[in-house]
Amino acid sequence: MFAGMFFPMELLAEDRVAARFMEGLASLGRLIVFDKRGVGLSDPFTDWERSAREQWAEDLVAVVEAVGSDRPTVVSWDPMGVARSVAARHPELIGRVVLVNPLHSAKLLARQFGGASQDEAVSGMEKAAFPSRINEVSFREWLAKAGRSGASPANAGRMWQAMLDDAGALTPEGIETPTLVIHRRDCMAPEKSARAVAAAIPGSDFVQLPGADMFPISGDVDDLVAEVARFVTGSVNLPAPERALAAVLFTDLVASTERATGEGDRKWRDLLDAHDAAARRCVDRVGGHVVKYTGDGVLALIPSATCALQVARSIGDALAEQGLEIRAGIHVGDVDQRGDDVSGIVVNVAARIMSQAEAGEILVSESIRRATMGSGFVYDQTRSVELKGVPDVWTLHRWNAPRSSDHKGRER
């Protein structure tokens, strides 16, 4: 993978979209990433008289030769033609080339940003290149961090100016390497420019995808990976989806602060350990996944709505033996996977539902009630509430949970 602009390879793994793109490429085979000259961990430029594009092409050749890769596919989201230069000069070195939103010439960037100060150019480029994420606070923070790690302000400025001053043809003649050109329909690189690149490479494929993001650290990267996979392997091979349908279960120990004060730190810690162990056993039993413990509760993903109700009841039954009581909230929907954590409105709603529950109650959303129709589950109370930070009025139902068979005949 040949990265665009001045993004250091170490920080690409810290961004959820960039990491997803690299994960998709890695699912196709060995993925090689590196920092080009002047960026991240690589040495700075020492010769500013020579073209930056030419020196970056030398870096790509050096990396391919150093790792012993046999005619690899080069996936390039550098718009400036580095991969094209290598394909033209070293046809024996590269097996295939994928170009994401390539530019036909540097004139577009020069027209848009040539007269701006460095700060204005950076800000303008970010807004134009990442429209779907530029208002995302965490993404802007990551961009700032990547900028600090990628290159010093002075070196970044000189490299940027070198790109704007590049008057050479970005698509050399004589490229015979099988090439795929992928273009986002509404991105800052015009369709006319991308089609001109494809037209200059005999036999190349041109694929246009929806979206407005320039680089694969923003927007939907799964469709990019799908096209790369189809071009390289003949079939689509994607990593697991970022969003997965699941029942989200939140539990909370009732009156935990008062109980902790009465028990003392050591005994309360033992009770929390018992709580965590019981919760994990109950979740594991139905093939669920404990996302995290919340101090005196648990957040878990359960594969079905009925199983989520059963898990909530089982946790309550198990903890009753320790004299502990829980409340629970359950909702179902698509959940965003963020490494080992989860996020999204479905998770927030489940947490808010749990906060509405009284001691011993298992409250569920209307979605859960509908999902469990035909299961024989009985809901004995319905209430309409507003959930903090969540729009609309929500209908919640209390599950009239039967006693666990493990506790038949036992007073509770």
C-alpha positions in Angstrom: 0.0 0.0 0.0 1.4 3.4 -1.0 -0.2 6.0 1.2 -1.1 9.5 0.0 0.0 12.8 1.4 2.1 12.7 4.6 0.2 10.2 6.8 2.7 8.1 8.9 2.1 4.4 8.9 2.1 4.1 12.7 -0.9 6.3 13.1 -3.0 4.7 10.3 -3.7 1.8 12.7 -5.1 4.2 15.2 -7.8 5.5 13.0 -10.8 3.2 12.7 -11.4 3.8 9.0 -7.8 3.6 7.9 -7.4 0.5 10.1 -10.4 -1.1 8.4 -9.0 -0.4 5.0 -5.7 -2.0 5.9 -7.4 -5.0 7.5 -9.3 -5.5 4.2 -6.2 -5.4 2.2 -4.4 -7.7 4.6 -7.3 -10.2 4.2 -6.1 -10.7 0.6 -2.5 -11.5 1.4 0.6 -10.1 2.9 0.2 -6.3 3.4 3.4 -4.2 3.2 3.2 -0.6 4.4 6.0 1.9 4.8 6.8 5.6 5.4 8.1 7.3 2.3 11.0 9.8 2.4 10.3 12.8 4.6 7.3 11.2 6.4 7.1 9.6 9.8 9.9 7.3 10.7 11.8 7.6 7.4 14.7 9.9 6.8 14.0 13.5 5.6 14.7 14.8 2.1 18.3 15.8 1.5 17.9 16.8 -2.2 15.3 19.4 -2.8 16.4 19.9 -6.4 15.0 16.6 -7.5 11.3 15.8 -7.9 9.7 14.5 -4.8 7.6 12.2 -7.0 10.8 10.7 -8.4 12.4 10.1 -5.0 9.2 8.6 -3.6 9.2 6.2 -6.6 12.7 5.2 -5.7 11.5 4.5 -2.1 8.7 2.2 -3.4 11.2 0.3 -5.6 13.6 -0.1 -2.6 10.9 -1.4 -0.3 9.6 -4.0 -2.9 13.1 -5.2 -3.5 14.1 -5.2 0.2 11.1 -7.4 1.3 11.6 -9.8 -1.6 8.0 -9.4 -2.9 7.4 -11.1 -6.2 5.5 -8.7 -8.5 3.1 -7.4 -5.8 -0.1 -5.5 -6.3 0.5 -1.9 -5.4 -2.6 -0.2 -4.0 -2.0 3.6 -4.2 -4.1 6.4 -2.8 -1.4 8.9 -3.6 -2.9 11.1 -6.3 0.5 12.3 -7.6 1.6 9.3 -9.8 4.3 7.6 -7.8 3.0 4.1 -8.4 2.4 5.0 -12.1 6.1 6.1 -12.4 7.3 2.8 -11.0 5.0 0.7 -13.2 6.4 2.6 -16.3 10.0 2.4 -15.4 10.1 -1.1 -13.8 7.5 -3.2 -15.5 9.1 -6.4 -14.2 8.7 -5.3 -10.6 5.0 -4.7 -10.2 2.3 -7.2 -10.9 -0.8 -5.0 -10.7 -1.6 -1.4 -9.8 -4.8 0.0 -8.1 -5.1 3.7 -8.2 -7.6 5.4 -5.9 -8.8 8.8 -7.0 -5.7 9.6 -9.1 -5.0 13.1 -10.5 -4.1 13.5 -14.2 -1.9 16.5 -13.3 -0.9 18.6 -10.3 -2.6 21.7 -11.8 -5.9 21.0 -9.8 -4.1 21.2 -6.5 -2.1 24.2 -7.6 -5.3 26.0 -8.7 -7.1 25.2 -5.5 -4.4 25.7 -2.9 -1.4 27.3 -4.6 -2.0 30.8 -3.3 -3.0 29.9 0.2 -0.8 30.0 3.3 0.3 26.6 4.7 -2.4 26.6 7.4 -5.1 27.7 5.0 -4.0 25.0 2.5 -4.1 22.3 5.2 -7.5 23.3 6.4 -8.9 23.6 2.9 -7.5 20.2 1.9 -8.9 18.5 4.9 -12.4 19.9 4.3 -12.3 19.0 0.6 -10.7 15.5 1.1 -12.8 14.2 4.1 -16.3 15.7 3.9 -17.9 12.7 5.6 -15.7 12.9 8.7 -14.4 16.5 9.0 -17.0 17.4 11.6 -16.1 14.3 13.7 -14.2 15.6 16.7 -12.1 12.5 17.2 -11.1 12.4 13.6 -10.0 16.1 13.6 -7.9 15.3 16.7 -6.4 12.3 14.9 -5.6 14.4 11.8 -3.8 16.9 14.0 -1.8 14.1 15.6 -1.0 12.6 12.2 0.2 16.0 11.0 2.5 16.4 13.9 3.9 12.9 13.5 4.0 12.8 9.7 6.4 15.7 9.1 7.7 18.9 10.7 5.9 22.0 9.6 8.9 23.1 7.6 9.4 19.8 5.8 5.6 19.4 5.2 5.5 22.8 3.7 8.4 22.1 1.4 7.0 18.7 0.3 3.6 20.2 -0.3 5.1 23.0 -2.5 7.2 20.3 -4.4 3.9 18.5 -5.2 2.3 21.8 -6.4 5.3 22.6 -8.5 5.4 19.2 -10.2 4.8 20.0 -13.9 5.6 16.6 -15.2 3.1 14.1 -16.6 1.7 12.1 -13.7 0.8 9.2 -16.0 3.9 8.3 -18.0 3.7 6.6 -21.3 4.3 2.9 -21.7 2.6 1.4 -18.7 1.7 -2.2 -19.5 0.9 -3.3 -15.9 -2.7 -4.4 -15.4 -4.3 -1.4 -13.7 -7.6 -0.6 -11.9 -8.6 3.0 -11.5 -11.2 3.6 -8.8 -13.0 7.0 -8.6 -15.4 8.4 -6.0 -18.1 10.2 -8.0 -18.2 13.4 -5.9 -14.6 13.6 -4.6 -12.3 16.6 -5.1 -10.5 14.7 -7.9 -12.8 15.3 -10.9 -14.1 12.3 -12.8 -12.6 13.8 -16.0 -9.2 13.7 -14.4 -9.5 10.1 -13.2 -10.9 9.0 -16.6 -7.9 10.7 -18.3 -5.6 8.6 -16.1 -7.4 5.4 -17.1 -7.3 6.4 -20.8 -3.6 6.9 -20.6 -3.0 3.3 -19.4 -3.9 0.8 -22.2 -6.3 -1.9 -21.0 -7.0 -0.4 -17.6 -10.3 -0.9 -15.8 -12.3 2.1 -14.5 -14.7 1.7 -11.7 -16.7 4.6 -10.2 -18.1 4.4 -6.7 -20.5 6.7 -4.8 -19.1 9.0 -2.2 -17.1 12.2 -1.8 -14.1 11.3 0.2 -10.7 11.5 -1.4 -8.6 9.1 0.6 -9.5 5.7 2.3 -9.3 7.1 5.8 -12.8 8.5 5.4 -16.0 7.2 4.0 -17.0 3.6 3.2 -13.8 1.7 2.5 -15.5 -1.7 2.3 -16.6 -1.0 -1.3 -13.0 -0.1 -2.1 -11.7 -3.3 -0.7 -14.4 -5.2 -2.6 -13.2 -3.8 -5.9 -9.5 -4.4 -5.0 -10.4 -8.0 -4.1 -12.3 -8.6 -7.3 -9.4 -7.1 -9.4 -6.7 -9.1 -7.6 -8.4 -12.4 -6.8 -11.5 -12.5 -8.9 -13.8 -12.7 -5.9 -14.9 -10.5 -3.0 -13.3 -11.1 0.3 -14.2 -8.6 3.1 -13.3 -8.5 6.8 -16.1 -8.9 9.3 -18.6 -6.1 9.3 -18.0 -3.1 11.5 -21.7 -3.1 12.4 -23.4 -6.2 13.6 -26.9 -6.9 14.7 -27.0 -7.9 18.4 -29.1 -7.6 21.5 -27.3 -5.2 23.9 -27.6 -6.0 27.6 -26.7 -3.6 30.4 -26.9 -4.6 34.1 -26.3 -2.7 37.2 -26.0 -3.7 40.9 -28.8 -2.1 43.0 -27.6 0.2 45.9 -24.0 -0.7 45.2 -22.6 2.4 47.0 -24.5 1.7 50.2 -23.6 -2.0 50.0 -19.9 -1.2 49.5 -19.9 1.1 52.5 -21.5 -1.5 54.7 -19.4 -4.4 53.5 -16.0 -2.7 53.5 -13.5 -2.6 50.6 -12.1 -6.2 50.8 -15.5 -8.0 51.0 -17.0 -5.7 48.4 -14.2 -6.5 46.1 -14.8 -10.2 46.5 -18.5 -9.6 45.8 -17.6 -7.7 42.6 -15.4 -10.6 41.5 -18.3 -13.0 42.1 -20.5 -10.7 40.1 -18.0 -10.6 37.1 -17.5 -14.3 37.1 -21.3 -15.0 37.2 -22.0 -12.5 34.4 -19.3 -14.0 32.2 -20.6 -17.6 32.8 -24.2 -16.6 31.9 -23.1 -14.7 28.8 -20.7 -17.4 27.6 -23.4 -20.0 28.0 -25.5 -18.5 25.2 -22.5 -17.6 22.9 -22.6 -14.0 23.9 -19.7 -11.6 24.5 -18.9 -9.5 27.5 -17.7 -6.2 26.2 -16.7 -4.7 29.5 -17.5 -4.6 33.2 -18.7 -1.2 34.4 -17.5 -1.4 38.0 -20.8 -2.7 39.4 -22.4 -3.9 36.2 -21.8 -5.4 32.8 -22.2 -4.5 29.1 -22.7 -7.6 26.9 -23.7 -8.4 23.3 -26.0 -11.4 23.0 -26.8 -13.2 19.7 -30.6 -13.1 20.1 -33.3 -11.2 22.0 -34.6 -14.2 23.8 -31.1 -15.2 24.9 -30.5 -11.7 26.2 -33.6 -12.0 28.5 -32.5 -15.4 29.7 -29.0 -14.1 30.5 -30.4 -11.1 32.5 -32.5 -13.5 34.5 -29.6 -15.9 35.0 -27.3 -13.2 36.2 -30.0 -12.0 38.6 -30.5 -15.6 39.9 -26.8 -16.2 40.4 -26.2 -13.0 42.3 -29.2 -13.5 44.5 -27.2 -16.2 46.2 -24.7 -13.5 47.2 -27.5 -11.3 48.4 -27.1 -9.0 45.4 -29.8 -7.5 43.3 -29.6 -6.2 39.8 -31.6 -4.1 37.3 -31.2 -4.6 33.5 -31.9 -2.9 30.3 -32.0 -4.6 26.8 -32.3 -3.2 23.3 -31.5 -4.7 19.9 -30.1 -3.2 16.7 -26.9 -2.6 14.7 -23.9 -2.1 16.9 -20.6 -0.3 15.9 -17.5 -2.4 16.6 -14.6 -0.3 17.8 -11.7 -2.6 18.5 -12.6 -4.3 21.8 -15.4 -1.8 22.5 -18.7 -1.0 21.0 -20.6 2.3 20.4 -23.6 3.7 18.7 -27.1 4.8 19.4 -28.2 1.2 20.2 -25.7 1.0 23.0 -26.7 4.4 24.4 -30.4 3.4 24.3 -29.8 0.1 26.2 -27.9 2.0 28.9 -30.7 4.6 29.2 -33.3 1.8 29.4 -31.3 0.2 32.2 -31.3 3.5 34.1 -35.1 3.5 34.0 -35.4 0.1 35.7 -36.1 -0.4 39.4 -34.5 -3.0 41.6 -35.0 -6.5 40.2 -36.6 -5.2 37.0 -35.6 -6.3 33.5 -36.8 -3.5 31.1 -36.7 -3.9 27.4 -37.4 -1.8 24.3 -40.3 -2.3 21.9 -37.8 -3.8 19.5 -37.0 -6.6 22.0 -40.7 -7.2 22.6 -41.3 -7.6 18.9 -38.2 -9.8 18.4 -39.5 -12.2 21.1 -43.0 -12.5 19.8 -44.0 -16.2 19.8 -41.5 -17.1 22.5 -44.1 -17.2 25.2 -42.4 -14.3 27.1 -44.8 -12.2 29.1 -44.5 -8.5 29.7 -46.6 -7.3 32.6 -46.0 -3.5 32.5 -45.6 -1.0 29.8 -44.4 2.6 30.2 -43.7 5.5 27.9 -40.6 7.5 28.8 -38.1 10.0 27.5 -34.5 8.7 27.5 -31.8 11.2 28.3 -30.0 12.4 25.2 -32.1 10.2 22.9 -34.9 11.8 20.7 -38.6 10.7 20.8 -40.7 9.0 23.4 -39.8 5.3 24.0 -42.1 2.5 24.9 -40.5 0.2 27.5 -41.8 -3.2 28.7 -41.0 -5.0 32.0 -40.4 -8.7 31.5 -42.3 -10.9 34.0 -39.4 -13.3 34.3 -40.2 -16.8 35.5 -38.1 -18.2 38.3 -35.0 -20.1 37.1 -35.2 -23.8 37.4 -32.1 -23.6 39.5 -34.1 -21.8 42.2 -37.4 -23.7 42.2 -38.9 -23.9 45.6 -36.4 -21.5 47.0 -37.6 -18.3 48.7 -36.1 -15.2 47.3 
